[in-house]
Amino acid sequence: MSLFDCPPLSLFIDKKDGFMPSLIARLRASLALSLVCANLFVAAQQPAAAATGSVQLLEQWLQQTKSGSAQFSQTVSNAKGPAQAPASGSFSFERPDRFRWDYAKPYRQVIVSDGTQLWTYDHDLDQVTVTPVTQAFKGTPAAIFAGADLARLFTLQAQPDAGGLQWVQATPKSKDSNFDWIRIGLRTTAQGPEVAELQLRDAFGQVSTMRFTQILRNPVFAAGSFRFTPPSGASVISQP
């Protein structure tokens, strides 16, 4: 299974100090949702048919937001409860196709797209994986968001308001999808709509949730903000 497939997120090794994911599970757990979320943010969306309610709010956000940054927290759960330790860090993006995730807890990890290459750096292993953006997103939920009309690939349905947010559920129309749905929680601010939460349920019934705080809309980033240079001495693995 490709690193960027939407995988089961329950591959763990029990250790005395609690849950300790293996390298592959760690990368998959963070990448599965972060790629979906990043591409929702950086995708150049096509004009959509008239919509109402939360679906319209989502379309407004896609049209109006060209860049942004936030702090995030991420959890993964299943029917038995938490499936891994919570993660947190910072996120920034700039359309088209540029984003940066800095995972601070529980493990340090950096995921950067410069628009051409996707760089993933694992601090513990001092290892960098480089993948062409087009291949990294191919076959993942992220690819469905990238550069496409959501309504063409998803059935978009407004959901009941909950937790102070307006919700849209996006259910893939393709029978080959390896996830069941994505739910996008939005709120209206004085500056316009913003995405406050993203949920994804995979084919194994596990739900990944990402919540955003300290959100900035349309900031101007310094040149080089979405470039990545491997640290000196780090091993670099290039994937075709």
N, C-alpha and C positions, 0 to 999 in steps of 0.2 A: 504494500500500500504506500502511495506517495506521501511524503511528508505533509503535503498541502491538501490531501484528502480530508474531508470532514470525518474524523475517526471516532471510535469509542474513546471516551475520555476517562477511562477507569483503569488504566494500566499502571498500577502502583506497586511499589516495593515497601513492605512493612519494615520499619526500623524502630529502635527503641525510642527515638525522639519524635515519633509521630509519622504522618504521611510524608513519604519522600519519593516523588515521581522519578522514574528513569529518564534519561536524556530524551528519548523519543517522545515519551508521554508529556514531558515538560514542554517541549517545543510544540507538539500538536495541540496541547491544551490552550496555550496562549495564541498560537497562530490561527486556529480554527475560527474563533470569534473575532480576533483583531483584524484579520483579513476581510471578513465580511463587513465589519464596521468601517474600516478604512475606505473600502471601495464604495460603500454607501455615501461616504463623505466626499470622495474625490471624483466620483463618476460624473461625466458630462451627460446629464439626463436629456432625453428627447421630450419635446412637447407632448403633454398628455391630454386626454379628453377631459371634459369638464367633470369635476368631482366636488364632493361636499364633505363637511365635517372634518374629521381627523385625516382623511385621505387628502383632502385639499390642503390641509395644514402641512402635510409632508411634502406635497408638491411645491408649495410656497417656499419651504425651507430649502429644498433642492435648487430652486431657481435663484434664491437670494444669497445663499451662503457660498462664498468662493474660497474661504480659508477659515481656520479656527484652531483653538487649542483648549485643552481641558485637563483636569486631573481625573483619573478613573479608578474604579474598584471592580474586580472581576471575581465571580464565583461560579462554580460548577456543582450541580446537584442532581441527584436521582431519587428514586422512590425511597431509598434508605436514608437520605439526607445528604450532607456535603460529600462530594466525591474527591475533593482535593482542597489543599489549603488556599485561602483567599489570596488574590494577587492585587497589586496596586501600582500606580505609577503615573506617568504623564503622557499625553498624546497631542500631536499637532498635525495639521494637514494643509495642503495647498493644491488646488486644482490646476492643471490636471495631473493626477496619478502620483502625487508626492505626499508622503506621510512619514511620521516617525513615532514609534512607541518606545518609551523607556520604562521597562518593568523594574521597579525598585524592590518589591517584596513579593513572594518569599525568596525569589532568586533574581539576580540581576541579569537582564537580557535586553538587547536593543534590536529593534526591527525597523529598518529604514528602506523606503522606496524613493529612489531619485528620479523616477519616471521611466527608467530603462532597466535597472537592476534592483532586485530585492535582496537586501543584506540582512542576515540574522546573526547576531553575535552573542554567544554564550560565554559570560564572564568566567564561570567556574571551570569550564574546559579550555578557555582561551581559544575558541574555535569560531571561525566565520564561515557561513554558508552563503553562496552567491547564486541566485537564480534569475534568469530573465523574467521580467514582470509578466510578460504574456504567458509564459509557461507556469509561473508560480500560481497564477490565478486560474489556469485552465482546469476545468473539472471540479472546481470548488464552489461553494456558495458565493464567494467573492466575485467570481467571473460573471455571475448572473446580474450583479449590480453594475458592473463596469461598462459604461458607455451604452447602456440599453434602456429602453422604455420599460419601466417596472410593470406597467399594466399588460405588456405583451407577454412577459415571462411569468408573471405572478397573478393570482387572483387576490386583489387587494380588498380587504374588508375592514370597515370601521368596527372597533371593539368598544365595549362599555368603558367609560372613564374609570380609572382606578389609581389610587395613590397620588391624586392631584395631577395626573397626566391624561392626555388623550392618546388612544392607542390605535395603531393600524396593524393588522395581521396580514403578512404576505405569504401565501401558500404557493409553492412552485407548481407550475402546470406540467412540467416534465415528469414522466414516470421514473426517470433515471436518477432523480435527485436523491442525494444521500442525507437530506435533512427534511423534517416535516414542515416546519414553519419558522418564520422570523417575525417577531413582534417589535414594533418601534414605538417608544413612548415619547410624546412631544408635549411641550408646554409653550404658552404664548407669553412673551415678555414685551417690554416697551420697545425693544429693538426688533421684534418679530419672533417667529417661531424658532424653537431650538430643540434638538434631540437630547433628551435627558437620560434615556435608558434604551438598551437594546437587548433582546432575548432571542436565543436560538435553541430549538429542540432538534437534536440529531436523531438519526434513524434508530438509535439504541435507547431512546427515551430520556436521555440526559439533557438538562437545560443549562446552557451557559448564559449568564447575565452580566452585563457591563453597565455600570452607572457612572454618570459624568457630573462633575462639580467644577466650580471656578471656570465656567465656560466663557471664552472670548470669541466673538464673531468677527470675521473678516480682518484679523490683524495683518500687519505687513511684516513679513519675516526677513531677516538679514540674508544676504546672499550666502549660500553654502549651508543653510539650515537643514537641508535635506540631502546633504552629501555624507558619505561614510568612507572613512579611511581605516582599514584594518590596523589594529594596534601592532606595534613592532613585536615580532616574535610569535604572533598568533598564527595558527594553522588556518589555511584558506581552502575550502572545498567548493569547487565550481560545479554546478549542475547544469546540464544542457537544457 
